[in-house]
Amino acid sequence: MSITVNAPSSNVVTEYHDLQWITKNSAIVKPEVRAELYKKYGMGVGARDLIFAAGNVIDVPNQTITIGLAESPLSVITLFDAIAVGAAGENITIHLAATCFDANGNGPLRAGDDVYIPKTYQNAACTSDRAYRVYTVSSDATTSKDYVCQPYANAGTYYTTPSEIATEVPAGTVLFIGANSFAPGTAQPAGLADTFETRTFSNRILKESLDFEGGEIAKSFYEFSGYEGNKALLTRNIAKAEFRLDVKEARAFFYGEWADNTSMVQTSEGSVSNAVPSFGGMWPHADVYAQKLSYAGDFTIDNLYDVGILQQSKGVVAGGVNLFLAGPELGRDVEKSALDYIKAYSGGTDLLDKVKKEIGIDVQAFSINHRTYVLWEPGELADPTGVGLLDSSGDGVYSIATAGLVVPHTNVTVGSFNGQKNVSIPGVQLGYVNHNGENRRRVIQYLKGVNGVAGFGSDVASAYDGFHLYMLTHMTGIFAIPDMWVQIYK
């Protein structure tokens, strides 16, 4: 069987067009009207729309937004190089990776701390993971600092098999720090200090325009065009233009990239060379911060048990709700595999209720391993004019078709955010610049020339026979806990 798939045709070109007096984003438009517009113009509902419907939208000033994140008060260690094979009951020396140290060479491991070596690397007769106590710590800096560790199980009094590194523990292995122990009459260990990690989120300016020559609106149109009627040319095309701007927002929110190219500049009206700002969207954040889960063949329901393990390792406890954003091929696999779970699931969530009310869609959800997954294929990922583009064989041109993202739908407490201290914020937010009396969430303005369109006043700003409408949105995505996300890829 073979199929031929052609990319969707489009008549969108750069030319003069039309505008209207009210927009779909006006505060007077009811949610059911918004849902009807989605159906009418056929734009897929995406991740940006779900976040919008959930109410995770805030006003921000026109500058980078910085949040302060308190990391876990407990640390793990990563090996810089391998722990060599040794004899039974023998001490070991470990070196920590550079990422374990701060700029001053301070690490998390102290004399007296226990480090656990997995059973995998112990003598075959050993039946458990084994603890080694840090005996001495050298004064060398970072990766060359020697941590000499003594095994607790040595003499065979309590354990029939002494601790022994029988298989080399490879570089890059992550180990946990256990309890500590000290002899009577000894001094206290050195104190630990915790610092906040800061992350900044830049904004991005998106624009759309419509242009008309005088007399175009006054023409008579065939009924099939939909443009005949009182300013129908204006009203229909302004809605289309706004949806095009919505699509740009959605694409920026999901897979827009950070701008670290210093040559990406534009000259302003004041002849100043300004940098073009941009923020990293959900997918780039997942690339950098999220945990990874790869799969081969078809994705099955059993893979979600691995998602639970990955979440648990980051402190995301069972019982929560997760937004499962899936590309079209991954979404198909998940739906087929989870069909019985979807049928059996009868619970509701606040997210589901808000989404249905605001944008009129039903979202599938299911519960497995004490975790609820709200399955959604974002319009951004299935859009055949975007990353959902198919080749002539019907396969996805972009890898996102078989990929996905599991995002906990939860709040997180951060040390600082938008001028506030120790505040609880949603893990995913959509921010629009609105501060000091200037609201740039959706700016729609007219440049009026010499035209006779009723309802727009008689004042003109241009001597040309025409009419222009300019749209602008100034936004940012704020992702507080991408470390807790799970990025799924084939």
N, C-alpha and C positions, 0 to 999 in steps of 0.2 A: 504494500500500500504506500502510495506517495501523495503528498499534497503540495500545493503551491500557494504560498501566502504572500500577498502584496501588502506593502506598507499602506496605511490609510491615506487617501488623497486629501488635499487641503487647498482651499482658495485664499488662505491668509497671506496677504502681501502688504508691503509698505505703501500706503496710499491714503488719500483723504477719505474720511468716512463720517460717522455720525455720533451723537451723544444724547443724553437725556437729563431730566431735571431731578430725578431721585434715583438712588442706588439700592441694590439689594442688601447692602450692608448697613443701611440706615437703621436707626434704633426703632423706627416705627414698623419695620417688617417683622411679622410674627414668625416663630420657628417653622410652622407648617408651610409658610410661603417659601422659606429657605429650602425646605425639603422638596417642594414642588419644582423649584428652580434647578436643583440638582438633577431631578429626573428629566426636566425639559431639555437641559443642555448636555446631559449625558456625561458630566464630569465625574469620574470615580471619587468616592469618599476616601480620603487618605489619612495618614497618621496625624498630620496637622489638624485635620477636621475633627478627629476623635479627641485630641487634646483640647481643641477649641470648645467642643461640645461638653467636655467634662468640666469646663470652667477653670482650667489651669492657665488663665491668661492674666497677665499683670502689666502695669504701666512701669516704664523704666526711663531714666534720664538718658540724654544723648551722650553716652560715654560707655566704655567697657564696664561690664558688671563683674564684680569680683565676689566670690563666695569663699569662706574659710571652712574647710572640712577637717574635723577632728578624726584622725585615723583610729584604728583599734588600739586600745591601751595595751594589748599584748602583741608581741611580735613573733615572727618566724625568722629563720636564718636560711641563707642560700650558700652553698659551698662554692668557693672560688676554684678549687682544684679537687682532685679525687682524694678520698681517704684510702690509704694503701692497705693491702692485705697484711694481717699481722698474726701473732700467736695468741693462744687462748689466755685471757686475763691480762693482755698487754694494754698499756696506755695507747691512746691515739692522739694525733695532732691534726687539728682542722684549721683551715683558713676560710674566711668569709668573703663573699663577693663584694665588689665595690659598692653595690646598691644597698648593702647593709649599713653603710657608714654615712655620717653627715659630712659637711665640708671640713670639719675639724678632726676627722678621723675617729669620731666616737661611734661605737657600735652598740647593739642591744644585749650582748652576751657578757656576763660578769663571772668572776670567780665564785664558785659555790652553786652556780646554775646547773641544772640537768639538761643534757641534750640526748634525745632518743634516736637510736639507730634502728631502722626497720628490720624485722626478722629476715627479710629477703637477703640481707647482706651478712647475716650471722651464720654460724655453723649449722649444718643441716639438722643436727639434733636439737637445736634450739627451737622452742615452741612459742616464743613471744618476742616482741620488740624489747630492746634493752637500753637502759639508761646509763649514761656516762656523765660523771660530775666534772665540771671545769675546775681543774686543779690550779693552773697558773695561766696568766695572760701576759704576753710580752708587751713591750712598749713600742714595738714597730708599728708603722702606720698602715691602716686599711688592709689590703689584701695580703700583706706579708706578716700580719700580726699572728703570732702562734697562740692557739688555744690548746693547751695540753689537757686532755680529759682522761679521767680514770674510770674504769668500769666498776659498778657496784658488785656485780656477780663475778667473783674472782676465785675464791677459795673452795667453792663447792659446798659450803655449809648449808645454804638455803636452795641453791640451784645446782642440780646435778651436772649441768653443762655451763661452764664459764662463758662470759661474753667473749666473742672472737669475731673480728672482721675477716670472714672467710671469702667474701666476694667484694671486690673494690667498689666503694661507694662513689659514683661518678660525679664529676664537676657539674654544678647546676642543680644538684639535688636539694630540695627544700626540706628542712627538718624543723620540728617544733621544740620550743624550750619548755621544759617541765617545771617541777618544783625546784627548790634549792635546799641546801643542808649545811649546817655549821656546827663546829665543836663548841662545847661549853666554854665560856670565858673569852670568846673571840670577838673581834670588832664587827661592826655593821658593814654590809656591802655598800658600794658606791650607789648614790641615788640615780634614778632614771628621770629623764625629762621628756616630755611630749611636746611636739610643735604642730601647728596647723598647716595643712597643705592648702594653698590657694589656687583657684582656677578662675580664669577670666573668660568672659564671653563678649565678643565684639558684636556690633550691630551690622546691618546690611540694608542698603537702600534699593528698593525695587521700583520700577516705573513702567507705565503703560500710557499710550496716547491714542487719540482719535482726531482726525482732521477732516474738514468738510469744505467744499467750495459752496459759495452762495448759490441758491437755487436748486440744490440737489434734493433737499427735503420736500420742495414744492412739486417734485415730479410725480407722475402717476406710475404705480408699480403693478405688476401682475400679482394676483392673489397668492400664488404659490410662494412668492418671495416673503410674504408676511410683513412687508414694509408699507403696505397701503393702510391708511388710517391716520388719525391725529398724531403726528410725530412718531409713528411706529418705527420709522427708520432710525430714529434716535433711541427710543426705548429698548428695542431689541438689541441693537449693537452695543449700547452701553453695558447691558447685562453680560453680553459676550466678552466685552473688554475686561469687565471686572472678574469674570471667571478665568480669563487668561492670566490676570494678575494673581488670582487665587492659586492657579497652577504653579506660577513662579514661586509664590510663598511656600507651597507644599514641597516643591522640589528643593528649595533652599533649606527648608526645615529638615528634610530627611537626608539628603546627600550633598548639600552645599559644602564647600571646603573652606578651610582657613586660608587667608591671604597672607602668605609669608614671602611673596615675591615683591621685593622692594621696587622693582621697575613697573609695577602695576599702578599707574597714576593717571589722573585726568586733570586737565586745566580748568579751573573754575572761572565763573564770570569775572571775578576780580583778578584774573591772570595768575592765580596761584596754583602751583602743581600740588594737588592733593592725592594722598594715597586712597585707593579704593578699598574700603573696609569690607570684611566678610567674616562670617562665623562658621565653625564646623557643625554640620548637621548631625542627625542621630547616627547615621551609618559611619561617618568618619570617627565620631566619638567611640563607637563600638570597635572600630579597627584599632584604636589606640588603647582603650581602657578595658573593654569587656572581656569576659572569659570566653574561650573558644570551644565549640563542639562541632567536630566534623563527622560526616556520615557518608557511607557508600551505598549505592543502590537506592532503594526507596526508603524514605524516612518512616519509621514505625513508631507506634505508641511507646515501645520500650525505651526509645531514645530519651523520652521525657523523664525517665528515672535518672538518667545522667544529668539532665538539667537540674533536677532537684538536688543532686549531690553538689553540683557546681554552685548553686545558690546557697546551700547550707554552708559551704566553705567560706562564703562571704557574709554569713550571719543573717541571710534571708530565711526566716523560719517558715515552716509549713503553715497552712491555713490562710495564706494571703492570695490576692488576685494578681494575675500576671497578664499583661497585654502581649499576645503572641502575634507579632507582625510577620507575615509570611509572603514570600514571592509566590507567583501563581502556581509554579510546579511543586514547590514545597507545600503550599496550602492544599493542593489536591491530595498529596500523600498523607498529610496530617488528617484531613477530613475523612478519607477512606479508612485510615487506621483507627481513628477515634470515633467512628460512627456510632458504635454501641454506647460509648461513654457519653456522647452528645445526646443520644436518645434518653439515657438514664438520668441525665442532669436536669434537675428541676429548680435549682436555686437561682436567685437573681442577685445582681450587684448594682451598686450605685452607678457605676460606669455604664452598664448596659441600659439602665433606665434613662440616664441623661442623653446618651447617644440616640436612643430611639425617639425621645421627645424633641431634641434639637434638630436632627437631620433625617429623621424618619426612616432609619434602617434597623433591621434586626440582625444582631450579631450572635454567632454561635459561641457557646461556651461549654466547657466540660471540666470535670474534676478528676484528677488522678494523683495518687500518692499524696493526698491531703493538700494539693495545690490546685487552684482554679485557673484555667487558661481561657482567656477571651480571644478567640481565633479571628483574625481579620487580615484580609489581603488588601493592603493599602493601594489606593488608586495610583500612587506614585510608582509602585512596583509592577503594576499590570498595564500601565498606560502604553498602548502600542505606538504612541508618538514620543515616548520617553524611554526609560530603561526596560519597559516591557516590549520593546521593538523585537519583532521576529524576523529570522532570515527566511530564505525561500523554501526551506525544508520544514518550517514551523517551529524551529528551535529558538530559544532566547539568545539574542545577540550578546546580552550582558549577563554576567554571572549571578546577578541578584535574583533571577527567576527561580533559582534553586536554593536561595538563602533565606534567612529569617533572623528575627531578633525577639528575644523574650525579655520583657521589661516589667519589673515589679511595679504595680500601680499603688504606690505608697508615698507617704510623706517622709522626709528626713530632716533631722535637726542639724543645722549648720551653725558654726561659731559666729559668722557675720554674713549678712546679705542685704544689699540695697540700703545700707545705713542702719540696719537693725542688728542686734546682738542676740545670739542663741535663739534663733527663730526656726520654726518648723515650716518647711516649704514642700510642695509636691516635687517628686523626683524628676519630672519632666514638665517644663513650663514654656509658654510662648509669650515673649515680651515685646511690647510695642512702645516706641518712644512717645511719651506723653508727660510733659513736665513744664512747670512754670508758665502754664497757659498756652503751650504749643502742643497740640495733639496731632501726631503724625501716624496714627494707626491706619487710617485710610483717607488720604488727602485727595479730594477731587475738586479741581478748579477749572475755570473757563477763561480762555483768551478770546475775547469777542471782537470780531471785525465788523465790517459794514454788512449786516445781514438782517433779514426780516423775520427771524424765528421768534414766535410769540412766547412770552413768559420769561424772557431773559433780560428785560430792561433795554433802555435805549443807549446807554453809555457804551463807548467802544474803546478798546485799547490798541487797536490796529486799524490802519487805513485800508487793509485788504478786504476784498469781498469773500469772507470766509468765517469759519467758526471752529474753535479748537477746544478739546477737552484733555486735560492732563491728570493722570492718576499717579499717586506715589504712596508707598508704604515703607515704614522704617521699623525694622523688626530684628529680633534676635531669638535664638533658641537657647534655653538654659537647661542643662542636664547635670543635675547635682550628683547622681550616683551611677554613672555608667560602669563603674567597677562591678556593680551587682547585676548588670545585664549579661545575657548569654547570647553570643553571636553564633549562629548556626550556618554552616556552609558545606557544600558537597565536595 
